[in-house]
Every structure is written in C-alpha cells, then in structure tokens.
Amino acid sequence: MTTTSLRGARRAAPALVLAALAALVCAPAAAWPGPPVAVPGTPPTSVPTAADAPGDGAPSDDAAAPPAQTTWALRPAGAEGADARVSLRHEVEPGGAASDVVALTNFSARPATFAVYASDGLITDEGLFDLLAPGDAPSDGGAWIAVGPVEGATARPDGGILLDVPAGETVLVPVEIRVPANATPGDHPAGVVAELVRGEGGGVQLAARVGVRVHLRVAGDVVARLEPQRVTATYTPSWNPFAPGTVTVTVDVANAGNVRMGADTAVRVEGPWGVASAEARVEQREVLPGQAVPTTVEIPVAPLVRAWGEVVVTPGVVGEDVVDGPLQAGSASFALWVVPWSQLALLAAVVGLVLLVRGLRRRSARIVQARIDAAVAAATAAAGAAAGPAPAGGAEGSPAPDAAAHDVDRAAPEPAPTATATRAGAINP
C-alpha cells in the first residue's frame, strides 16, 4: 500500500504543478494593481482617489473592494450650463478682451478638489494637441487667460484657482481673456484644464487632468506658410538583389506663418536623368505657429548609385478655421548615395563562379592532354622495344634500301663459264 501511494503521488505531482501555473496565468487583472493613467483632454475622466487606497495599517473588511473612482469633466458652457460646443473660439483685437464660461462637473459619489488653470497649447510628436506640463508657466495665449472668480475657491500658487466641487454637482467657472496691446496677429493656442488634486502620499503620482481647448486669434494680417527644415535622407539596401532598397527621409515640418495649418508632405526621389522615380506622401493634421512637427517618410527606391530628391510641404486649412490669404508651400532638395550592394555582391558571385568554371575546365583539359601525351610516349616506346636492335648501317635500326642492294650485288659470286660454251669452242674451229 505504501509503494502504491508513493507511485500515485509521483504521477499526480506534474498535474498539480500545471494546475498551479494555470491559476497564476489566468488570475484576474485586478490582482495585478498598476498606476492609473489618464488621457488629457478626454472628458469625462475617472481615476482612483488617493484617499481610497489601502493604508499601511491593519487590513479592513473592505480591503478586497475596488478603490472608489473620481470622475469629472470640463466643458464649454453658457450662463445656463454646459452647451454643445467642443472648444472656446475667439478673435480679439490687440489690447481687447473676451469672456466665456466652462462647466466643471464632478460625477463622483464624493466631493473632490480640482485645480483649474490655463496654459499654452502645443502639438506632441504623435500629432495630438496638449498643454504644457503641470508646473510650466505659460508665456503666450495661456498667460492671457484668467479663470474665476468662483465663490468658495482659493487662489492657486502657480495661477488659476483651487475649487472644491460637491459630489454630483456642476460649477460654472468664468474665463476672461485679455490680449496685450503689442500681441502679434495670428493664432495663439491655449487651453483651460481641471486637474484632480490628490491627497499627499508616498510614491509617484500622475497628474490627471481634462481640458477645453481655446482657439484664440489676434486680429491682423494672416500669414499661412509651411517650410521643411532639417531634412535628412538615409538609404537602407535590401538583402534581396531583386528588390529595391528603402530611402528614409526625416523632415521637420515647421509653421513659419502665424496661423495653425494642416500639412501635406510629399517626398519624391529619382535616379540619374530622372529614371526610376518614386514618391510618398504623409499628412499632418495640425501644425501650430512657431512649432515644428517631425515627420518620417519611407520610399522604396531602385539602387542606381546616386539619387536626388525633393520635399514639398503644402499647407491646408484645419477644421472651421478661416484663412484670408494665400497658402504658401515650402520645398527642400537633398541627394544621397544608393549603392547597390546586394546587386554588386550578386555580380561578384556570378563573375567569380564563371572564372572558377573556366579555371576548372582549363585544368581538366591540361590533365587530359598530359595523359594523352604520356599514352603516346608509352605506345611509341613499346613499339620500338618490340622491333629489336637496329643493324649497324642503319641510322634508325633499319637498313637503307640502296645500301642493302649494293651489298647484295657485291656479295653474290660471278657465274662460272658453262660447259656448253667450252665444248662449242673446242668442236668448232
């Protein structure tokens, strides 16, 4: 019985290990806590409240319950509350002013404190509109915007106000825009945000905020011009000699005008005498005045040793904007080496193979000829040995025909006189 039990336990052990691993892999996501991430400008926003996080004391009965969420939104509004607008849009003369309202709503089941303030707008590397990081002081349109006053609010040290909003209620926050008299014409992007104020605690805390964009334009002459800057081009050959390589063009699309513009960036590359041309395009939804958006374009190109290209940036009107004036495009040229390394390697391999085959053939022919010569020499020597030693008078081991005949004549004896003749001489006188 003991031996059988041990064998059964050994057989069951792998199954138990696999079951334990499966339980760990399939554990619910709630078992792996992580910091909340809030996306700016996406109302409403909901994040766990710092005060609801478990403390360092004894565990409570509600420790397994999920932390409470704080959900809020900031929207354009009028005197009666939030309206259907998606942003604040104003055109103001230099030295002028404009007023508006935003509505801050706390959808949570408990009160929350928010920091409401204005800041300058910018475009991220991903092409999204955002505001300066918390703590960075605005210097353009955001510096011309004041929020408040609101009853019960306190001044924020870095500008704006700190506002307590009861659970489930909405508070209207006035927005005042005052444009300096020396402000330059054109767009001055900005925004108003509501940032959740968390309780003090250890660790790194994220700044969760939502905002309303402010399209602020100072009246005056409008200039709509885009320029390509810092153009760089690199070539990456393909390992396949029958496929084209890739030209990667990096360019900063800069807004050299004073109004925001969309951009259509076209990159064209061609070989010598304009052959094997290729083109690619990419669009940027928005480029703010005085800012540049990095753009990368990849183009398949035939490797013809040297290539020339051009970047053309064409501006376009964004959304509901009105641009009274010509749209000025910008261009820049570049050149680069597109050496066909894989094709040259293939050519070198083919040439090397041809030379190798020819060399092998010549070597084989020499070997065959040497064997033939050796065979002929051997056959000649065998024939000479079979004929025997040559006579003394022969130069090559065989007698000369004339000499042999002469020797025969000299060796043969002269015939003696016949008896008939003798007798005839004796009978007839």
Residue, then its C-alpha position, 0 to 999 in steps of 0.5 A: m500500500t505504501t509503494t502504491s501511494l508513493r507511485g500515485a503521488r509521483r504521477a499526480a505531482p506534474a498535474l498539480v504543478l500545471a494546475a498551479l501555473a494555470a491559476l497564476v496565468c489566468a488570475p484576474a487583472a485586478a490582482w495585478p494593481g498598476p498606476p492609473v493613467a489618464v488621457p488629457g483632454t478626454p472628458p469625462t475622466s475617472v481615476p482612483t482617489a488617493a484617499d481610497a487606497p489601502g493604508d499601511g495599517a491593519p487590513s479592513d473588511d473592505a480591503a478586497a473592494p475596488p478603490a472608489q473612482t473620481t470622475w469629472a469633466l470640463r466643458p464649454a458652457g453658457a450662463e445656463g450650463a454646459d452647451a454643445r460646443v467642443s472648444l472656446r473660439h475667439e478673435v480679439e483685437p490687440g489690447g481687447a478682451a473676451s469672456d466665456v464660461v466652462a462647466l466643471t462637473n464632478f460625477s463622483a459619489r464624493p466631493a473632490t478638489f480640482a485645480v483649474y488653470a490655463s496654459d499654452g497649447l502645443i502639438t506632441d510628436e504623435g500629432l495630438f494637441d496638449l498643454l504644457a506640463p503641470g508646473d510650466a508657466p505659460s508665456d503666450g495665449g495661456a498667460w492671457i487667460a484668467v479663470g474665476p472668480v468662483e465663490g468658495a475657491t482659493a487662489r492657486p500658487d502657480g495661477g488659476i484657482l483651487l475649487d472644491v466641487p460637491a459630489g454630483e454637482t456642476v460649477l460654472v467657472p468664468v474665463e476672461i481673456r485679455v490680449p496685450a496691446n503689442a500681441t502679434p496677429g495670428d493664432h495663439p493656442a491655449g487651453v483651460v484644464a481641471e486637474l484632480v488634486r490628490g491627497e499627499g502620499g508616498g510614491v509617484q503620482l500622475a497628474a490627471r487632468v481634462g481640458v477645453r481647448v481655446h482657439l484664440r486669434v489676434a486680429g491682423d494680417v494672416v500669414a499661412r506658410l509651411e517650410p521643411q527644415r532639417v531634412t535628412a535622407t538615409y538609404t537602407p539596401s535590401w538583402n534581396p538583389f531583386a528588390p529595391g532598397t528603402v530611402t528614409v527621409t526625416v523632415d521637420v515640418a515647421n509653421a513659419g506663418n502665424v496661423r495653425m495649418g494642416a500639412d501635406t508632405a510629399v517626398r519624391v526621389e529619382g535616379p540619374w536623368g530622372v529614371a526610376s522615380a518614386e514618391a510618398r506622401v504623409e499628412q499632418r493634421e495640425v501644425l501650430p505657429g512657431q512649432a515644428v512637427p517631425t515627420t518620417v517618410e519611407i520610399p522604396v527606391a531602385p539602387l542606381v548609385r546616386a539619387w536626388g530628391e525633393v520635399v514639398v510641404t503644402p499647407g491646408v486649412v484645419g477644421e472651421d478655421v478661416v484663412d484670408g490669404p494665400l497658402q504658401a508651400g515650402s520645398a527642400s532638395f537633398a541627394l544621397w548615395v544608393v549603392p547597390w550592394s546586394q546587386l554588386a555582391l550578386l555580380a561578384a558571385v556570378v563573375g567569380l563562379v564563371l572564372l572558377v568554371r573556366g579555371l576548372r575546365r582549363r585544368s581538366a583539359r591540361i590533365v587530359q592532354a598530359r595523359i594523352d601525351a604520356a599514352v603516346a610516349a608509352a605506345t611509341a616506346a613499346a613499339g620500338a622495344a618490340a622491333g629489336p636492335a637496329p643493324a649497324g648501317g642503319a641510322e634508325g635500326s633499319p637498313a637503307p634500301d640502296a645500301a642493302a642492294h649494293d651489298v647484295d650485288r657485291a656479295a653474290p659470286e660471278p657465274a662460272p663459264t658453262a660447259t656448253a660454251t667450252r665444248a662449242g669452242a673446242i668442236n668448232p674451229 
